[in-house]
Amino acid sequence: MTLDQGSTIEHQQVQISAQFPVRVEPLYAQHPVLPHNHNYTEIALVLGGQALHRTATATQIVKAGDVIVVPPGPAHAFENPAELRVINVYYLAEWFLWDLSLLWQNEGLVPLFFAADLFRRPDLLRINVFSLDEGEKGRCRQELDEILSEYQEASPSLFFVRAAFSKLLIRLARAWLRLHPDLNDFVFRPAVWAALEEIDTVIKRGDVFVVEEFARGLSLSVDLLYRAFRGATGLSLSGYYQKRRVQHAAHLLLHSDLSVTHIASRLGYSDTSHLTHSFVKYTGQSPRALRKQKRS
């Protein structure tokens, strides 16, 4: 089956920003939604009606209680909608990826909502569709209502929004695992887990990750460690390390007033130009451009 990629919807089009890192948008579709993709993850909770949902690999009818999780990249479309009512949820992945160890502690969160932002395995770029039972649907609606209500406050608390949204993600992940336990296939070798943890520790400490030293500490050859890591994540160790440093930098750009120079020094970059070069490579824009765009 082929599906035109269509247009790409950007963060700014759905108004995700540092001030509004989660967006909840009710939609009512009476006409087809043309093929499109996003540069962010979209969660769609179907409230009523139905439509034919198309991806590059599947076509199925979605109806009340169904959830569609679309990672960055793959396209999807809705055909033949019949009074389709949906709540779309969009979020800044950078808001959560600072503390990756906390996400790993909650089973299903990373493979369902963050894997496409971290790794490059083709199987992680799948669009997941699953159903909620009535209890799960009601509890998820409650968390969404809490977020919408909090945004109506004169001074909305992002701590409150984060708490409600985290509960929503956990509820959805549990429902997904209940129905599709086979898709939660993140079973990494101990050496790979150790590398994932060490890279984040080194970055937060402001040090430089040296593959040779790390491999020697595990009594492994560098080649063996490289092959194991790439096979598990789709990225080289150095590539993943650079990607995580950029994600940590993005978090600091969005949620602090630290200068780009200070952030570069804090994360172990040799200078600001080194940070900028990596940032452009992995995000397509400079650190200052990202801060301006997502704070506006």
FIFI-37529 format. One record per residue: z, x, y of N, C-alpha, C in turn; residue in three letters. Coordinates in steps of 0.05 Angstrom, whole numbers, plus 5000, padded with zeros to 4 digits. Atoms other than C-alpha are relative to their C-alpha. Layout:
<sites>
ZXYZXYZXYALA...
</sites>
This chain:
<sites>
500050174976500050005000500050185025MET500049854975498450265069501149835023THR498950144977502050085133499750185024LEU500449854975499950305202502750075012ASP497549924988505450705235500549855026GLN499750154975504150315299501350175022GLY498749864977508050495362502850094992SER497349895005514450905363501849895023THR498050104981520450575397502050225005ILE498249784993524751095434502849895007GLU497250074993532251105448500149845026HIS499750124973531250915521498949725001GLN501150275000527150295504502049794990GLN497950195009533149985468502650065014VAL497849944981537850275521502550114986GLN497849855011542050715476500650235018ILE499349784982545851205520502850094994SER497249915004552351595524502049785008ALA498350224992555350995560499949764981GLN500350225019552650505508498850124974PHE501049875024552150905443499449814977PRO500750215019551750255403498949775015VAL501250244988547249675421499849784979ARG500350235018547548985390498249805014VAL502150174987541448555404499249774982GLU501050235015540347845378497049955006PRO502950054997532947695366499249744985LEU501150245013529047065350497050044998TYR502849945003522147165321498549764990ALA501850225008516946615319497250104994GLN502649885004511047095317500350264984HIS499849755016509447705273501050235018PRO499249764987512848355292498250234989VAL502149815008507348885289501350254989LEU498949745010508249545251500950185022PRO498949824981512650025288502050184986HIS497849835010517550595276501850085023ASN498049934980523550875313500750304998HIS498949735002526451545331503149994998ASN497250055004533351265315500249824976TYR499650195022536350865258500549725010THR499750284993535950105263501249854977GLU498850175020540449625226499349715008ILE500750284993537848905223501549824980ALA498650205016542348345197498649735005LEU501450254997538447705183502049774999VAL498150224997542347095206498949734990LEU501250265008537346535190497050024999GLY502949995003530246355174499150204980GLY501049805018525846825136497450125010GLN502649874993519847295141499350184977ALA501049805019515647755099500450285013LEU499449734989518248465111498350204985HIS501849815012513149015099500850295007ARG499749714996514149765090497650134986THR502149865013509550305063500249984970ALA499650005029512450204993500749734989THR499150265011514549474988499449785020ALA500250254984513448765013501949804987THR498250195012518948255004500949805022GLN498950204982521747625035502950065007ILE497249964991528047725076501049735012VAL498850264991532747145092502950055007LYS497349984991539746995116501850164981ALA498349835016544747515092498850264992GLY501249745006539748075082500450205022ASP499749784981540648745115497750204996VAL502249805002535049235131500950245016ILE499349754986536749955148497550185001VAL502549854996530850335177500750275013VAL499449734989531751095187497850085020PRO502149904983527851485239497550084985PRO502649915012520451565221498449784986GLY501750195015518051045170499649745016PRO500750244986514550425196500749754984ALA499750265013515949695181499049785018HIS501150224985513549015203501049744988ALA499350275010515248265197497549825003PHE502250185000509847775178500949724992GLU499550285006509847015174502949925005ASN497250074995516646925207500349695003PRO499450294998519646225200502849985012ALA497550024986525046155253501950224993GLU498549765007527346855238502050075022LEU497949924982534047015271501350254989ARG499049745008536347735269501850125021VAL498449834981541748175300499250284994ILE500749725002539048875311502350175011ASN498049824990543949445318498850285001VAL501049734996542050135346502350185008TYR497849824994546450745353499150295003TYR500549724997546551465375501350154977LEU498949855023547351895312501850225010ALA498449774989550052465356502949925005GLU497350104995556152025370501850044976TRP498449985024558352105298499850274986PHE500649765015555452755273501750245007LEU498149784993560653195308501950054977TRP498049975022565653055251498749904974ASP501450075024561253055190501849974976LEU498250015023567053165142501249724998SER498950275001569952485161498049804989LEU502050185011563352145145499850034970LEU500249955029563052475076502349874985TRP497750115014569952195060499649704994GLN500550285004567151485064497449974984ASN502350005018562451395005497849815010GLU502350164993555451145023499250035029GLY500749984972555751285098497750195006LEU502049794994551651925099497349924988VAL502650075011546151715050498749765013PRO501150244989545251035083499350025029LEU500350024971546051175157499450275014PHE500249754986545751925172498350224986PHE501449795015541952305118497450095013ALA502649934987535252275155500450175024ALA499449844976538552595216500950284992ASP498849745008541453165174498050164983LEU501649865020536553335118497149935001PHE502950054999529153335102498949944972ARG501050095025528653055032498449755003ARG501750244997522952555028501349744991PRO498850255011527052064987502149895019ASP498050104981531952005045498749835022LEU501450164980526651695089499149734990LEU500750265011526751045052501449785017ARG498950234987527950365084501649844979ILE498350145020533850025048500349715008ASN499650284996534149275041502049904978VAL498150115018540148935009501349755011PHE498950264992544048285012503150015001SER497150034997551148105035500849734987LEU498950265008555347565002501249875025ASP499150144977558347045047502450135014GLU497749864989564947425056499250245016GLY500949754987561448075073498549935026GLU501550084977556747715121501949925023LYS498150094980562547385158501650235013GLY498549784989566448035165498250185017ARG501849844983560348415191499449865026CYS500450154975558947865241502450035019ARG497649974983566147925265500050275014GLN500149734987565348675278497950005023GLU502150014979558848545317501049845024LEU498950164978562248005358502150155016ASP498049834987567948485373498750205019GLU501549814983562948995400498949865024ILE501150154978559348485442502149915020LEU497850094983565948215469501150245017SER498949774986568448915487498250095022GLU501849924979562249065526500049825025TYR499750184978563848465570502450075018GLN497649914985570348795593499150155025GLU500649854976570549085663499750304995ALA500149725008571849775633500050024970SER500150005029569449765561501150254988PRO498949775014573150225513498150094978SER501749905020568450655474501550074974LEU498349965024574250805427500149744984PHE500050265014574650065411497249954987PHE502750045011567050025402499650174976VAL500449825023567050625356501649904976ARG498450105022572650325314498749764987ALA501350245011569149655306497450074986ALA502649935012562449985292500450164974PHE499449855025565550465241500749814977SER499350205021568449865204497549864991LYS502550135008561549535205498550184981LEU501549825017558250155175501350024972LEU498649985025563550205121499649744983ILE500550255014562849465103497249994989ARG502750005010555349535098499550204978LEU500249805021555850175057501149904974ALA498850105024560449835008498349794986ARG501850215012555749244999497550144988ALA502349865010549849724990500650144973TRP499249865025553650134937500549804978LEU499550205020555749504901497349924986ARG502550105010548449304893498250234990LEU501849785007545149994888501550264996HIS498449765004550050504860498250244993PRO501749785008544150914834498850155024ASP501249874977541751064905501950195014LEU498149824987548151414925500150264984ASN500549785018545552054893500650275013ASP499349754987548852584937502050154982PHE498349835018551553024881499150285003VAL500849734994551153724908501650204982PHE498549795013552954364871502250105018ARG497849904984559554674893499250205022PRO500949814980555955234929498749875024ALA501350154978551854734970502149865017VAL497850134985558154334989501450215017TRP498649804985561554985009498450105024ALA501749914977555655185053500049795022ALA499950214980555554505088502550015016LEU497449994986562954555104500350255017GLU499749754986562655285124498350015025GLU501850004976556855185172501349855023ILE498750154978560654645211502450155010ASP497649854992566955065211499350235019THR500949774984563255675238499049915027VAL501050104974559755265292502249925018ILE497850094983566154945317501750245009LYS498449764993569455635318498550175020ARG501649844981563755905360499050264988GLY501049765013561856435309497149974990ASP502850005011555156605277500249994970VAL500150025029553656395206498250224988PHE501549785013551557005165499749944971VAL500550095027548356795100500950214980VAL499449795020549257465065503050024995GLU497149995003556757475079501149764984GLU499150255014557656755056499350014971PHE500849985028553656864992501750204985ALA498449805013557657484977502849894994ARG497350135004564157084985500049814976GLY500350195023561556594932499250154975LEU501049845023559357164886497249904990SER502750095006552156904890498050185014LEU502249864986545657234907499049825022SER501150164978542557024972497749834991VAL502350155010536256804936500949754985ASP499150235016540056354888501249795019LEU498850184981544056044945497849865017LEU502250124984537655934986498649784983TYR501550195017534155584927501749754995ARG498250235005540155134912500249835025ALA499750154975540954934985497549855007PHE502550134993533654784997499449774981ARG500550215019533054394933501749755005GLY498250234996539053954952499549865026ALA500150124973537553845026497149995011THR502749994989530153995037499850205023GLY500049814978532154525089501050274990LEU498849745006533455265087502850015012SER497349964989540555495101499950055030LEU500249934971538455795168499049765016SER501050244986534555165186502149795004GLY497950204998540354705171502150105020TYR498149894981545055165210499149965028TYR501050034973540655155271499949705008GLN500150294994539754395266502849905006LYS497350094995547254285262501050115027ARG499149894974548454745322498849835023ARG501350174980543454325362501449735002VAL498750265000546953685341502850025012GLN497449964987553753965362499650035030HIS500649964972550654175428499449735013ALA500750264990547753475437502549835005ALA497550154997554653165426501550095025HIS498649904977557753615479498549935026LEU501650074976552053475528500549715007LEU499750294995553052725520502849925007LEU497350104999560552685517501950195014HIS498449824983563053245563498550075025SER501349904975561653535631499650305000ASP500449725002561054235605497150085007LEU502749904992555154635633498650094975SER501649915022549454825588500850294992VAL499149725005551655555596502650014984THR497450015013558755385574499649914971HIS500550115028556154985513498750224983ILE501349785015551655565493502050214990ALA498049815007557456045494502049894980SER498150125018562155565459499049984971ARG501250045026557355465401498850264988LEU500849745012555856205390497150095006GLY502649914992548956245423500250255017TYR499949754985547256925452499749955030SER500450074971545056605518498949725002ASP500950274995542755955549497149964991THR502850035008535356085535499849974970SER500050035029536856155460500749714993HIS499350285005540255465461497749825008LEU502250174990534555165501497650014980THR502249965019529355455453500549834974HIS499350155024532955155392499949705005SER499850284993534054505428497249875001PHE502750104997526654415445498749984972VAL501150005027524754595373500849764984LYS498950215017529254075341500049725013TYR499950264987529253515393497549945017THR502350044984522853615432500549995030GLY499449994971526453665499502250205005GLN498049814993531054125537502849885000SER497350124998538654045538500549845025PRO499650154975538653825610498449745000ARG501650255002533053325597501449794983ALA498550195017537053015540502449885014LEU497650094986543352975582499249795021ARG500950184979539552645639499049744989LYS501250245012535752155594502149824988GLN498250175015541551915552502649945015LYS497750094983546651885608499149805022ARG500950184979542151475653500249714991SER
</sites>
